[in-house]
Amino acid sequence: MAVGVELGRAECASCHGAKREGQPDWRTRRPDGRLPAPPHDASGHTWHHPREQLAAIVKHGMVPPNAPEGYVSDMPAFGAKLTDRQIQNVLAWIESQWPAEIRQQREQMLAPR
């Protein structure tokens, strides 16, 4: 978990916040049309997505199939900087910070039907 914490602080906190709180008004487009970085805490929507999708977003950035064609985002692709294992470590750390209730809701929401 320590590796995920260190990487999260080094690579994610500058945009998503030291406490994973995201940028202010993260649901409101800026004048350039881009959305601010969302929170990765329980108040955001990160927990609504499967880990595989989150890993793909971290690795490749906000590009199809995880964003509409032509979508412009400040989310960089970390695939050339982080290994798959490092990406998984960061995501595991983020998930471990969610309250038990959120983790349970996520498990139920993402369960195969």
OpenMM code with the backbone's topology and positions (N, CA, C; nanometers):
from openmm import Vec3, app, unit

residues = "MET ALA VAL GLY VAL GLU LEU GLY ARG ALA GLU CYS ALA SER CYS HIS GLY ALA LYS ARG GLU GLY GLN PRO ASP TRP ARG THR ARG ARG PRO ASP GLY ARG LEU PRO ALA PRO PRO HIS ASP ALA SER GLY HIS THR TRP HIS HIS PRO ARG GLU GLN LEU ALA ALA ILE VAL LYS HIS GLY MET VAL PRO PRO ASN ALA PRO GLU GLY TYR VAL SER ASP MET PRO ALA PHE GLY ALA LYS LEU THR ASP ARG GLN ILE GLN ASN VAL LEU ALA TRP ILE GLU SER GLN TRP PRO ALA GLU ILE ARG GLN GLN ARG GLU GLN MET LEU ALA PRO ARG".split()
positions = [
    Vec3(0.0827, -0.1194, 0.0000),
    Vec3(0.0000, 0.0000, 0.0000),
    Vec3(0.0872, 0.1259, 0.0000),
    Vec3(0.2055, 0.1159, 0.0611),
    Vec3(0.2930, 0.2325, 0.0702),
    Vec3(0.3324, 0.2839, -0.0679),
    Vec3(0.3543, 0.1935, -0.1625),
    Vec3(0.3913, 0.2350, -0.2981),
    Vec3(0.2775, 0.3152, -0.3599),
    Vec3(0.1547, 0.2696, -0.3411),
    Vec3(0.0393, 0.3414, -0.3939),
    Vec3(0.0245, 0.4796, -0.3341),
    Vec3(0.0492, 0.4904, -0.2045),
    Vec3(0.0410, 0.6204, -0.1366),
    Vec3(0.1447, 0.7152, -0.1954),
    Vec3(0.2679, 0.6689, -0.2053),
    Vec3(0.3764, 0.7535, -0.2565),
    Vec3(0.3491, 0.7976, -0.4003),
    Vec3(0.3083, 0.7030, -0.4847),
    Vec3(0.2797, 0.7369, -0.6244),
    Vec3(0.1590, 0.8297, -0.6352),
    Vec3(0.0579, 0.8050, -0.5544),
    Vec3(-0.0604, 0.8903, -0.5553),
    Vec3(-0.0258, 1.0335, -0.5202),
    Vec3(0.0578, 1.0481, -0.4201),
    Vec3(0.0992, 1.1830, -0.3801),
    Vec3(0.1865, 1.2479, -0.4872),
    Vec3(0.2738, 1.1685, -0.5482),
    Vec3(0.3675, 1.2235, -0.6474),
    Vec3(0.3010, 1.2521, -0.7820),
    Vec3(0.2086, 1.1662, -0.8240),
    Vec3(0.1553, 1.1755, -0.9603),
    Vec3(0.0108, 1.2254, -0.9697),
    Vec3(-0.0664, 1.2105, -0.8640),
    Vec3(-0.2098, 1.2408, -0.8721),
    Vec3(-0.2520, 1.3653, -0.7934),
    Vec3(-0.1863, 1.3884, -0.6812),
    Vec3(-0.2313, 1.4925, -0.5880),
    Vec3(-0.2274, 1.6327, -0.6476),
    Vec3(-0.1372, 1.6596, -0.7415),
    Vec3(-0.1298, 1.7949, -0.7955),
    Vec3(-0.2590, 1.8360, -0.8652),
    Vec3(-0.3335, 1.7393, -0.9175),
    Vec3(-0.4625, 1.7700, -0.9810),
    Vec3(-0.5817, 1.7244, -0.8961),
    Vec3(-0.5721, 1.6043, -0.8416),
    Vec3(-0.6865, 1.5467, -0.7698),
    Vec3(-0.6880, 1.5799, -0.6212),
    Vec3(-0.5845, 1.6489, -0.5724),
    Vec3(-0.5811, 1.6940, -0.4344),
    Vec3(-0.5073, 1.5998, -0.3411),
    Vec3(-0.4449, 1.6567, -0.2397),
    Vec3(-0.3693, 1.5796, -0.1415),
    Vec3(-0.4578, 1.4827, -0.0644),
    Vec3(-0.5858, 1.5159, -0.0517),
    Vec3(-0.6807, 1.4289, 0.0191),
    Vec3(-0.7791, 1.3661, -0.0790),
    Vec3(-0.7426, 1.3653, -0.2063),
    Vec3(-0.8237, 1.3081, -0.3142),
    Vec3(-0.9553, 1.3847, -0.3316),
    Vec3(-0.9559, 1.5136, -0.2928),
    Vec3(-1.0786, 1.5945, -0.2939),
    Vec3(-1.1129, 1.6546, -0.4287),
    Vec3(-1.0247, 1.6454, -0.5249),
    Vec3(-1.0508, 1.7007, -0.6574),
    Vec3(-1.0362, 1.8516, -0.6594),
    Vec3(-1.0573, 1.9075, -0.7772),
    Vec3(-1.0485, 2.0525, -0.7923),
    Vec3(-1.1854, 2.1150, -0.7656),
    Vec3(-1.1866, 2.2404, -0.7221),
    Vec3(-1.3147, 2.3084, -0.6968),
    Vec3(-1.4039, 2.3064, -0.8221),
    Vec3(-1.5318, 2.2977, -0.7976),
    Vec3(-1.6319, 2.3015, -0.9053),
    Vec3(-1.6017, 2.1986, -1.0152),
    Vec3(-1.5653, 2.0791, -0.9742),
    Vec3(-1.5225, 1.9756, -1.0682),
    Vec3(-1.6315, 1.9311, -1.1655),
    Vec3(-1.7542, 1.9662, -1.1409),
    Vec3(-1.8631, 1.9297, -1.2329),
    Vec3(-1.8969, 2.0412, -1.3321),
    Vec3(-1.8283, 2.1540, -1.3210),
    Vec3(-1.8564, 2.2694, -1.4061),
    Vec3(-1.7419, 2.2911, -1.5039),
    Vec3(-1.7748, 2.2951, -1.6320),
    Vec3(-1.6716, 2.3168, -1.7339),
    Vec3(-1.6077, 2.4537, -1.7175),
    Vec3(-1.4785, 2.4568, -1.7388),
    Vec3(-1.4037, 2.5823, -1.7359),
    Vec3(-1.4239, 2.6546, -1.8693),
    Vec3(-1.3773, 2.7780, -1.8801),
    Vec3(-1.3913, 2.8519, -2.0066),
    Vec3(-1.3320, 2.7782, -2.1276),
    Vec3(-1.2300, 2.6946, -2.1039),
    Vec3(-1.1700, 2.6203, -2.2157),
    Vec3(-1.2497, 2.4948, -2.2517),
    Vec3(-1.3616, 2.4711, -2.1809),
    Vec3(-1.4472, 2.3573, -2.2097),
    Vec3(-1.4107, 2.2297, -2.1363),
    Vec3(-1.3000, 2.2313, -2.0661),
    Vec3(-1.2560, 2.1120, -1.9945),
    Vec3(-1.3131, 2.1087, -1.8536),
    Vec3(-1.3281, 1.9885, -1.8027),
    Vec3(-1.3742, 1.9727, -1.6654),
    Vec3(-1.2548, 1.9677, -1.5713),
    Vec3(-1.2654, 2.0288, -1.4531),
    Vec3(-1.1589, 2.0158, -1.3536),
    Vec3(-1.1453, 1.8692, -1.3095),
    Vec3(-1.0344, 1.8382, -1.2472),
    Vec3(-1.0096, 1.7013, -1.2001),
    Vec3(-1.1120, 1.6635, -1.0929),
    Vec3(-1.1759, 1.5476, -1.1078),
    Vec3(-1.2753, 1.5057, -1.0093),
    Vec3(-1.2094, 1.4515, -0.8826),
    Vec3(-1.2853, 1.4469, -0.7744),
    Vec3(-1.2323, 1.3875, -0.6522),
    Vec3(-1.2246, 1.2356, -0.6655),
    Vec3(-1.1314, 1.1783, -0.5930),
    Vec3(-1.1220, 1.0332, -0.5838),
    Vec3(-1.1643, 0.9859, -0.4451),
    Vec3(-1.2268, 1.0737, -0.3706),
    Vec3(-1.2819, 1.0337, -0.2415),
    Vec3(-1.4267, 0.9895, -0.2616),
    Vec3(-1.4983, 0.9682, -0.1546),
    Vec3(-1.6355, 0.9171, -0.1641),
    Vec3(-1.7312, 1.0156, -0.2300),
    Vec3(-1.6964, 1.1435, -0.2366),
    Vec3(-1.7865, 1.2428, -0.2942),
    Vec3(-1.7848, 1.2439, -0.4470),
    Vec3(-1.6889, 1.1779, -0.5060),
    Vec3(-1.6758, 1.1772, -0.6516),
    Vec3(-1.7436, 1.0570, -0.7154),
    Vec3(-1.7093, 1.0309, -0.8399),
    Vec3(-1.7693, 0.9190, -0.9126),
    Vec3(-1.6683, 0.8096, -0.9473),
    Vec3(-1.5454, 0.8246, -0.9013),
    Vec3(-1.4428, 0.7240, -0.9313),
    Vec3(-1.4898, 0.5847, -0.8904),
    Vec3(-1.5540, 0.5767, -0.7759),
    Vec3(-1.5959, 0.4457, -0.7252),
    Vec3(-1.7086, 0.3837, -0.8078),
    Vec3(-1.7655, 0.4569, -0.9004),
    Vec3(-1.8704, 0.4036, -0.9881),
    Vec3(-1.8132, 0.3212, -1.1027),
    Vec3(-1.6821, 0.3267, -1.1219),
    Vec3(-1.6201, 0.2632, -1.2377),
    Vec3(-1.5404, 0.1388, -1.1988),
    Vec3(-1.5406, 0.0379, -1.2840),
    Vec3(-1.4598, -0.0826, -1.2567),
    Vec3(-1.3108, -0.0487, -1.2574),
    Vec3(-1.2367, -0.1237, -1.1806),
    Vec3(-1.0925, -0.0998, -1.1718),
    Vec3(-1.0266, -0.1078, -1.3088),
    Vec3(-1.0714, -0.1980, -1.3949),
    Vec3(-1.0117, -0.2121, -1.5277),
    Vec3(-1.0255, -0.0823, -1.6075),
    Vec3(-1.1410, -0.0192, -1.5969),
    Vec3(-1.1621, 0.1073, -1.6677),
    Vec3(-1.0747, 0.2172, -1.6080),
    Vec3(-1.0663, 0.2227, -1.4766),
    Vec3(-0.9822, 0.3235, -1.4122),
    Vec3(-0.8360, 0.3046, -1.4522),
    Vec3(-0.7913, 0.1800, -1.4557),
    Vec3(-0.6523, 0.1523, -1.4960),
    Vec3(-0.6286, 0.1985, -1.6392),
    Vec3(-0.7245, 0.1752, -1.7271),
    Vec3(-0.7105, 0.2177, -1.8666),
    Vec3(-0.7047, 0.3699, -1.8775),
    Vec3(-0.7845, 0.4398, -1.7974),
    Vec3(-0.7833, 0.5861, -1.7987),
    Vec3(-0.6472, 0.6378, -1.7504),
    Vec3(-0.5957, 0.5789, -1.6434),
    Vec3(-0.4652, 0.6220, -1.5927),
    Vec3(-0.3569, 0.5925, -1.6964),
    Vec3(-0.3637, 0.4769, -1.7574),
    Vec3(-0.2597, 0.4362, -1.8516),
    Vec3(-0.2650, 0.5144, -1.9835),
    Vec3(-0.3860, 0.5335, -2.0379),
    Vec3(-0.4008, 0.5915, -2.1719),
    Vec3(-0.4562, 0.7333, -2.1733),
    Vec3(-0.5039, 0.7834, -2.0586),
    Vec3(-0.5684, 0.9140, -2.0542),
    Vec3(-0.7160, 0.9014, -2.0885),
    Vec3(-0.7844, 1.0136, -2.0986),
    Vec3(-0.9281, 1.0140, -2.1274),
    Vec3(-0.9502, 1.0096, -2.2782),
    Vec3(-0.9396, 0.8902, -2.3318),
    Vec3(-0.9586, 0.8664, -2.4750),
    Vec3(-1.0583, 0.7522, -2.4912),
    Vec3(-1.1180, 0.7381, -2.6114),
    Vec3(-1.2091, 0.6256, -2.6333),
    Vec3(-1.1384, 0.4936, -2.6028),
    Vec3(-1.2065, 0.3984, -2.5466),
    Vec3(-1.3506, 0.3916, -2.5213),
    Vec3(-1.3937, 0.4509, -2.3871),
    Vec3(-1.3031, 0.5133, -2.3134),
    Vec3(-1.3365, 0.5661, -2.1811),
    Vec3(-1.3819, 0.7113, -2.1839),
    Vec3(-1.3842, 0.7702, -2.3001),
    Vec3(-1.4340, 0.9061, -2.3204),
    Vec3(-1.4853, 0.9138, -2.4637),
    Vec3(-1.5759, 1.0041, -2.4900),
    Vec3(-1.6260, 1.0181, -2.6268),
    Vec3(-1.5156, 1.0619, -2.7239),
    Vec3(-1.5302, 1.0248, -2.8473),
    Vec3(-1.4369, 1.0680, -2.9515),
    Vec3(-1.4275, 1.2203, -2.9501),
    Vec3(-1.3067, 1.2730, -2.9526),
    Vec3(-1.2876, 1.4171, -2.9547),
    Vec3(-1.2902, 1.4844, -2.8188),
    Vec3(-1.3149, 1.4081, -2.7122),
    Vec3(-1.3183, 1.4644, -2.5769),
    Vec3(-1.1802, 1.5188, -2.5424),
    Vec3(-1.1761, 1.6377, -2.4854),
    Vec3(-1.0498, 1.6995, -2.4481),
    Vec3(-1.0423, 1.7057, -2.2961),
    Vec3(-0.9326, 1.6568, -2.2419),
    Vec3(-0.9170, 1.6471, -2.0978),
    Vec3(-0.7747, 1.6824, -2.0581),
    Vec3(-0.7590, 1.7269, -1.9348),
    Vec3(-0.6257, 1.7507, -1.8801),
    Vec3(-0.5658, 1.6231, -1.8215),
    Vec3(-0.6417, 1.5139, -1.8211),
    Vec3(-0.5918, 1.3878, -1.7661),
    Vec3(-0.4849, 1.3319, -1.8588),
    Vec3(-0.3590, 1.3295, -1.8101),
    Vec3(-0.2527, 1.2757, -1.8955),
    Vec3(-0.2533, 1.1232, -1.8962),
    Vec3(-0.1890, 1.0667, -1.9937),
    Vec3(-0.1655, 0.9226, -1.9987),
    Vec3(-0.0376, 0.8942, -1.9210),
    Vec3(-0.0445, 0.8008, -1.8286),
    Vec3(0.0717, 0.7666, -1.7469),
    Vec3(0.1382, 0.6364, -1.7900),
    Vec3(0.0935, 0.5782, -1.9009),
    Vec3(0.1463, 0.4497, -1.9448),
    Vec3(0.2947, 0.4475, -1.9716),
    Vec3(0.3524, 0.5587, -2.0118),
    Vec3(0.4963, 0.5637, -2.0369),
    Vec3(0.5750, 0.5927, -1.9092),
    Vec3(0.5043, 0.6314, -1.8037),
    Vec3(0.5701, 0.6701, -1.6789),
    Vec3(0.5534, 0.5673, -1.5681),
    Vec3(0.4349, 0.5027, -1.5633),
    Vec3(0.4049, 0.4057, -1.4584),
    Vec3(0.3834, 0.2674, -1.5180),
    Vec3(0.4273, 0.1669, -1.4472),
    Vec3(0.4013, 0.0291, -1.4897),
    Vec3(0.2574, -0.0068, -1.4551),
    Vec3(0.2095, -0.1142, -1.5127),
    Vec3(0.0744, -0.1614, -1.4790),
    Vec3(0.0632, -0.1892, -1.3299),
    Vec3(0.1667, -0.2469, -1.2703),
    Vec3(0.1662, -0.2770, -1.1262),
    Vec3(0.1571, -0.1471, -1.0462),
    Vec3(0.2302, -0.0454, -1.0842),
    Vec3(0.2238, 0.0824, -1.0135),
    Vec3(0.0848, 0.1441, -1.0246),
    Vec3(0.0254, 0.1364, -1.1412),
    Vec3(-0.1110, 0.1876, -1.1592),
    Vec3(-0.2068, 0.1122, -1.0677),
    Vec3(-0.1948, -0.0197, -1.0622),
    Vec3(-0.2803, -0.0996, -0.9738),
    Vec3(-0.2581, -0.0619, -0.8277),
    Vec3(-0.1334, -0.0349, -0.7898),
    Vec3(-0.1039, 0.0048, -0.6515),
    Vec3(-0.1706, 0.1375, -0.6161),
    Vec3(-0.1673, 0.2331, -0.7071),
    Vec3(-0.2323, 0.3615, -0.6824),
    Vec3(-0.3835, 0.3420, -0.6681),
    Vec3(-0.4412, 0.2648, -0.7584),
    Vec3(-0.5862, 0.2421, -0.7523),
    Vec3(-0.6249, 0.1678, -0.6246),
    Vec3(-0.5442, 0.0713, -0.5830),
    Vec3(-0.5725, -0.0011, -0.4581),
    Vec3(-0.5688, 0.0944, -0.3398),
    Vec3(-0.4727, 0.1860, -0.3396),
    Vec3(-0.4653, 0.2839, -0.2309),
    Vec3(-0.5885, 0.3740, -0.2313),
    Vec3(-0.6267, 0.4256, -0.3483),
    Vec3(-0.7448, 0.5116, -0.3575),
    Vec3(-0.8674, 0.4369, -0.3049),
    Vec3(-0.8866, 0.3145, -0.3518),
    Vec3(-1.0021, 0.2349, -0.3082),
    Vec3(-1.0000, 0.2097, -0.1584),
    Vec3(-0.8813, 0.1890, -0.1026),
    Vec3(-0.8714, 0.1597, 0.0413),
    Vec3(-0.9120, 0.2785, 0.1274),
    Vec3(-0.9143, 0.3973, 0.0690),
    Vec3(-0.9498, 0.5172, 0.1436),
    Vec3(-1.1003, 0.5438, 0.1461),
    Vec3(-1.1753, 0.4731, 0.0638),
    Vec3(-1.3196, 0.4918, 0.0625),
    Vec3(-1.3817, 0.4286, 0.1861),
    Vec3(-1.4877, 0.4881, 0.2400),
    Vec3(-1.5574, 0.4271, 0.3537),
    Vec3(-1.6124, 0.2891, 0.3153),
    Vec3(-1.6280, 0.2047, 0.4143),
    Vec3(-1.6783, 0.0688, 0.3915),
    Vec3(-1.8115, 0.0710, 0.3166),
    Vec3(-1.8970, 0.1658, 0.3483),
    Vec3(-2.0280, 0.1754, 0.2826),
    Vec3(-2.0125, 0.1979, 0.1317),
    Vec3(-1.9196, 0.2828, 0.0937),
    Vec3(-1.8959, 0.3109, -0.0485),
    Vec3(-1.8376, 0.1877, -0.1172),
    Vec3(-1.7445, 0.1214, -0.0522),
    Vec3(-1.6868, -0.0003, -0.1114),
    Vec3(-1.7943, -0.1066, -0.1315),
    Vec3(-1.8855, -0.1174, -0.0367),
    Vec3(-1.9945, -0.2147, -0.0481),
    Vec3(-2.0904, -0.1756, -0.1610),
    Vec3(-2.1257, -0.0479, -0.1695),
    Vec3(-2.2124, -0.0023, -0.2790),
    Vec3(-2.1476, -0.0290, -0.4143),
    Vec3(-2.0184, -0.0046, -0.4220),
    Vec3(-1.9459, -0.0268, -0.5474),
    Vec3(-1.9482, -0.1750, -0.5855),
    Vec3(-1.9230, -0.2589, -0.4885),
    Vec3(-1.9237, -0.4038, -0.5135),
    Vec3(-2.0600, -0.4481, -0.5656),
    Vec3(-2.1662, -0.3986, -0.5052),
    Vec3(-2.3010, -0.4341, -0.5484),
    Vec3(-2.3305, -0.3784, -0.6862),
    Vec3(-2.2901, -0.2542, -0.7125),
    Vec3(-2.3168, -0.1888, -0.8388),
    Vec3(-2.2425, -0.2575, -0.9539),
    Vec3(-2.1212, -0.3045, -0.9286),
    Vec3(-2.0393, -0.3632, -1.0328),
    Vec3(-2.0499, -0.5157, -1.0418),
    Vec3(-2.1303, -0.5740, -0.9547),
    Vec3(-2.1473, -0.7204, -0.9561),
    Vec3(-2.2130, -0.7652, -1.0870),
    Vec3(-2.1668, -0.8774, -1.1403),
    Vec3(-2.2311, -0.9298, -1.2627),
    Vec3(-2.3768, -0.9628, -1.2337),
    Vec3(-2.4583, -0.9422, -1.3307),
    Vec3(-2.6025, -0.9686, -1.3137),
    Vec3(-2.6442, -1.0880, -1.3952),
] * unit.nanometer
topology = app.Topology()
chain = topology.addChain("A")
for resn in residues:
    res = topology.addResidue(resn, chain)
    for name in ("N", "CA", "C"):
        topology.addAtom(name, app.Element.getBySymbol(name[0]), res)
